[in-house]
């Protein structure tokens, strides 16, 4: 089967990729299993040395890798560069902390000695999305490979060029062959991979539909799975908030990556006394964003990654308007481009409130009080994160137990950071990436008891 890679900005052909044959795919799975036998015995000091080398290669080739991201999925070039830098950071983080995280854990019992070892489990199969085509892979690969596992990558078909570059980075750094492999195949072959004896766990970042399908297969074959799925994060603005600061952060939280982020702020829940001021200033800031060719330095909003994604966002906008939302800015779509759009007076029952909107659409929601704001925030099937802006952070901390999401950020946008566990609740998935938790996800916590 052939896969075509096209630039979403102008539709130009980039490359063509051919899927692996069944025999080739099976051989790569066997190679991964064989590589694990040797890789797991490689001293941790050597594994961390190689990871530091990966960071050096990423930083030394920022421009090359950033251009691949921008050409394949339309991310503004400045943001693509920042993505590569963040990948280097996560590699350096695990290179520095792996020894601490993987150290045996002593436990006092009636034994002469008892402790927990942290051993690798084998090959981890990763199904990754196109929106952060380098970052999503490295935040899985850095801890997973460093703990002694091997990795297999099934990337989104529109970013196979990124996938090839990532495999190239690990090989350039000196990783043994087959410790990390990029697999090009149609999703119909997913069960073949998951069912293979070599694969011990699956991690997926993507849509609710893809997550459900992979989780069912993981359950069928009794294999560990981690899911990082969609989000409809709320961005709460309380009446005592610094509105200018809130707006500045809100623009970044919604429009970064042209709005194509699971942790982007999507529902702006604003206390009615500051609603008009916040919305007015947000519209003013959003209307100044420079849209255009993502390879140009001045571009802040590029095309969406595919035409069907832009069309789906437009459908959500129009249906929300039909149900009573007010179009305050933008609202137009052509090919892969969708204008930065603001909808006012959004309520439950509208797609802009109930669904994940993957693009530059901000939904403005009125709240009567702080209690009402948190109630509205919770009225979502998703559970990745909540941002709250206020001058009384201690007051907001009292509401932390009311937030069922995986994260609560006060006076900051929800973001992923190598130092902090990352993951969601409800249909946003399960399991945690990053920090120590991310390294422990694919580890055998083996009890050793000796008398």
C-alpha positions, 0 to 999 in steps of 0.5 A: 500500500502507498501513502502520500505525504502532502503539504497542507498549506499548498497541497504540494507533494512531499513524498510517497511511502510504501507499507511493509509487507507482512513478512517485513513487519513480522521480521521487525517484530522479531528483531525488536524482541532479539534486540531487547535481550541485549539492550536490557543488559546494557549498563544504565550508564551507557543508555543514558549516555546515548540519550544525551547524544540524542539530545545533542543531535536534536539541538544540532539539527533543529532547523532540519527537523523543524522544517519537516514538521512544518511541511508535513503538518503545517505547524508555524516554523517557530513552534516547530523549532520549539518542539525540537528543543522540548524533545531535547529537554525530555531526553536530558531530563531522563538521562539525568534522573534515570538512575534515581528513578530506576534504583531498587526500592528498599522495603522493611519487612520480616525478611533479612532483605526485601526490595523492589527491582525496576526491570524492563518488560520488553517491546513497547508499541507506540501509536502516535499522532500528527499534531506534535509529531516529534514531541509525542514520540520522544516523551514516550521513547526517552523513558521507555528505551532508557529503562531497557525496553525496546520501542516500535513506532506506528506514526500517523500516515501524514507525518511518516517523514518525521517518523523516519527522521526520529528513527534516524536520530536514534541510529545516529546517536549510536543506539543498537539496530532494532532498539527503536524502529519505525513501522510503516503499515496500514492500521488494519495490521494493528492487531497483528502487531499487538498480538505478537509475542514480542509486544508487551505493552501499547501506548497510544496518543490520539482520538477517542475512537483510536484509543477505544479500538487499541484498548480493546485489542490490548485487553483481548491479548492481556497487555498493558496499555496507556491512552492519552486521548482528547480533551476539552480543557476549561479556562476559568477566569474569575472576577478578581483575575488580571484580565490582561494577563488572562487574555495573553495566556488564553491566546497561547492556550487556544491558538498554539499549533493552530489550535490542534492540541489535546491540552489546548484551552477550548472552553473559556468559562468567565464570571459574568462581571468580567465576561465582556471585558475578557471577550472584547480583549480576546477578540482584539488579540485574536484578530491580530494573529498573522495567518499564512504560510507556516514556513514564514517567521511571522506566521502565527496560525497555519493551516490545519493538518488536513482538509477534513479536519478543517471541515469538521471544525467548520461543522462544529462552528455552524451547528453551535451557531444554529443552537444559539451561539453568537459568532464574534470573530472569524467563522470561515474555512477554505481547504485546510485553513480555518480562521481564528474563530470566537463564539459567544454565549456558548452553552451545554448542548452545543458542539463547541461545549460538548465536543473536542474542537481541534482547531482555532475555535474559542468558545466563550461561556458565562458563569454566575459564580466560582462554584458555577464555573467549576460546575460548568468545567466538570460538565465534560466527558473529557478530563485532561486539565483545567486552568484558573486565573485569579489573584487569590490562588489559595482560594482556588486551591480549596476547589482542587478536590472538585476538579476530576481532571488530571491537572489543575493549573492556576494562573498558567495554561495547562502544559506538559513538562518533563518534570510533571506527570501528564495524563487524563481521566474519563474519556481523556484516557488513563496512565501517566507519561513524563516525570518518574510516573512515565518511566514506571508505566512500562516497568516490572516492579519485581519484589525480591524477598530474602531470608 
